[in-house]
Amino acid sequence: MTDRKAIESWLTDMDGVLIHEGQPVPGAPEFVRRMRASGKPFLVLTNNSIYTPRDLQARLARMDLHVPEESIWTAALATAQFLSDQRPGGSAYVIGEAGLTTAMHAVGYVLSDFAPDYVVLGETRTYSFEAITKAVRLINDGARFICTNPDPTGPSTEGALPAAGSVAAMIEKATGVTPYFVGKPNPMMMRSALNTINGHSESTAMIGDRMDTDILCGLEAGLETILVLTGISTRAEADRYPYRPSRIIDSVADLIDEL
C-alpha cells in the first residue's frame, strides 16, 4: 500500500470511531473540526437505518461533533439510491423507521403492501410479528427481498438487541429467499458514498472499528483502510483475519495532524 496517492477525501464509520457507548471518543470533536476546516470532502457512514441524517446531525452535535447533515451517509440512503437506480419510481413494503421511509419517499418510491416490487427490511426499535408475516407472504408472492444491512445485533444500554440481519435470517428461513444486503460490508455502500462526494478510491481513506464490515468493505472498494481500536476489533483479533487494514491506530486522534 506504499504507492497510494495522498488522501484527498475521507469516509469514517460513526459508532466505535467517533462515538462509543453514547459518548464522543477522545479527540473525535477536534478530528471533525480539523476535517471540516481542511476543505476535503468527507462522509460519516452508518449501517443504522433508523435515523435520518438530520436526526443524526442533532445527536452528534449534542456530543460536540458538528457534522453537516449532507456529510452523513446511512444504509437507508444507500438502499433508497440503489432501488431508485434499479427500478425508478417503484414500490416497496418497508419495515423500518423514519430514516428508511423518508429516504424511500425522497427517491420517489411508493410505500405499499399491494403487490410491491420490493420488501425492504431495515432497523426498527420494535419488530412487529404481523409486519414480518406480511413480508414473508409478499416475498412468497414474488416481491424481491432487500435488507439495509446484515448486522445481526445492535447495541443498547441493556445489552445487545436483535438487528436487521437477524430478522432477515428469520424471513429467509421462512421463504427460502436470500435478501440482498446494501449496507456494509457490501462495497456498494462505499461506492455510493464515493459518488456522493465525487471521491476516488485511490485517494480516499476509510476509517472503521470493525474488520468484518468497515475494513472489508473499504478494502473491496479499493480504499486505504484504517482500523481504530476504540470500538469492536482489537489488534490481536485483526491479526487473525486473512486480510489486513492499511494501518492500525489507537483512535482518530492519531489522524488529526494529517488533516
ZIBEL-V457394 format. One record per residue. N is the residue number from 1. RES is the residue in one letter. PHI is phi as a letter, one per 30 degrees, with the letter a starting at -180 (NA if undefined). OMEGA is omega as a letter, one per 40 degrees, with the letter a starting at -180 (* if undefined). Layout:
# ZIBEL-V457394
n: <N	N>
res: <RES	RES>
phi: <PHI	PHI>
omega: <OMEGA	OMEGA>
This chain:
# ZIBEL-V457394
n: <1	2	3	4	5	6	7	8	9	10	11	12	13	14	15	16	17	18	19	20	21	22	23	24	25	26	27	28	29	30	31	32	33	34	35	36	37	38	39	40	41	42	43	44	45	46	47	48	49	50	51	52	53	54	55	56	57	58	59	60	61	62	63	64	65	66	67	68	69	70	71	72	73	74	75	76	77	78	79	80	81	82	83	84	85	86	87	88	89	90	91	92	93	94	95	96	97	98	99	100	101	102	103	104	105	106	107	108	109	110	111	112	113	114	115	116	117	118	119	120	121	122	123	124	125	126	127	128	129	130	131	132	133	134	135	136	137	138	139	140	141	142	143	144	145	146	147	148	149	150	151	152	153	154	155	156	157	158	159	160	161	162	163	164	165	166	167	168	169	170	171	172	173	174	175	176	177	178	179	180	181	182	183	184	185	186	187	188	189	190	191	192	193	194	195	196	197	198	199	200	201	202	203	204	205	206	207	208	209	210	211	212	213	214	215	216	217	218	219	220	221	222	223	224	225	226	227	228	229	230	231	232	233	234	235	236	237	238	239	240	241	242	243	244	245	246	247	248	249	250	251	252	253	254	255	256	257	258	259>
res: <M	T	D	R	K	A	I	E	S	W	L	T	D	M	D	G	V	L	I	H	E	G	Q	P	V	P	G	A	P	E	F	V	R	R	M	R	A	S	G	K	P	F	L	V	L	T	N	N	S	I	Y	T	P	R	D	L	Q	A	R	L	A	R	M	D	L	H	V	P	E	E	S	I	W	T	A	A	L	A	T	A	Q	F	L	S	D	Q	R	P	G	G	S	A	Y	V	I	G	E	A	G	L	T	T	A	M	H	A	V	G	Y	V	L	S	D	F	A	P	D	Y	V	V	L	G	E	T	R	T	Y	S	F	E	A	I	T	K	A	V	R	L	I	N	D	G	A	R	F	I	C	T	N	P	D	P	T	G	P	S	T	E	G	A	L	P	A	A	G	S	V	A	A	M	I	E	K	A	T	G	V	T	P	Y	F	V	G	K	P	N	P	M	M	M	R	S	A	L	N	T	I	N	G	H	S	E	S	T	A	M	I	G	D	R	M	D	T	D	I	L	C	G	L	E	A	G	L	E	T	I	L	V	L	T	G	I	S	T	R	A	E	A	D	R	Y	P	Y	R	P	S	R	I	I	D	S	V	A	D	L	I	D	E	L>
phi: <NA	d	c	d	d	d	d	c	a	b	b	b	d	c	d	j	c	c	b	b	h	i	b	d	d	e	j	d	e	d	e	d	d	d	d	d	d	d	i	d	d	a	b	c	c	b	d	d	c	d	c	d	e	d	e	d	e	d	d	d	d	d	c	i	c	c	c	d	e	d	c	c	b	c	d	d	d	d	d	d	d	e	d	d	d	d	b	e	i	d	b	a	c	c	c	l	c	e	e	d	d	d	d	d	d	d	c	i	d	c	c	a	c	c	h	d	d	b	c	c	c	b	d	a	d	b	d	c	d	d	d	d	d	d	d	e	d	d	d	d	d	k	d	d	c	b	b	d	a	c	e	d	b	b	d	a	d	c	k	d	c	d	c	e	d	d	d	d	d	d	d	d	d	d	c	i	c	d	d	c	c	c	d	e	c	d	d	e	d	d	d	d	d	e	d	d	c	h	d	b	d	d	b	b	c	c	c	a	c	b	d	d	b	e	d	d	d	d	d	d	d	i	c	d	c	b	c	c	c	c	b	d	d	c	d	d	d	d	d	d	d	d	b	b	d	d	a	b	b	d	a	d	e	d	c	e	d	d	d>
omega: <a	a	a	i	i	a	a	i	a	i	i	i	a	a	a	i	i	i	i	a	i	a	i	i	i	a	a	i	i	i	i	i	a	i	i	a	a	a	i	i	i	i	i	a	i	i	a	a	a	a	i	i	i	i	a	i	a	i	a	a	i	i	i	i	a	a	i	a	a	i	i	a	a	i	i	i	i	i	i	i	i	a	i	i	a	a	a	i	a	a	a	i	a	i	a	a	a	a	a	a	i	i	i	i	a	i	i	i	i	i	a	i	i	i	a	i	a	i	a	a	i	i	i	a	a	i	a	i	i	i	i	i	i	i	i	a	i	i	i	i	i	i	i	a	a	i	a	a	a	a	a	i	i	a	i	a	i	a	a	i	i	a	a	a	i	i	i	i	i	i	i	i	a	a	a	a	i	i	i	a	a	a	i	e	i	a	i	i	i	a	i	i	i	i	a	a	a	i	i	a	a	a	i	i	i	i	a	a	a	i	a	i	a	a	i	a	i	i	a	i	i	a	i	a	a	i	i	a	a	a	a	a	i	i	a	i	a	a	a	a	i	i	a	i	i	i	i	i	a	a	i	i	i	a	a	a	i	a	*>
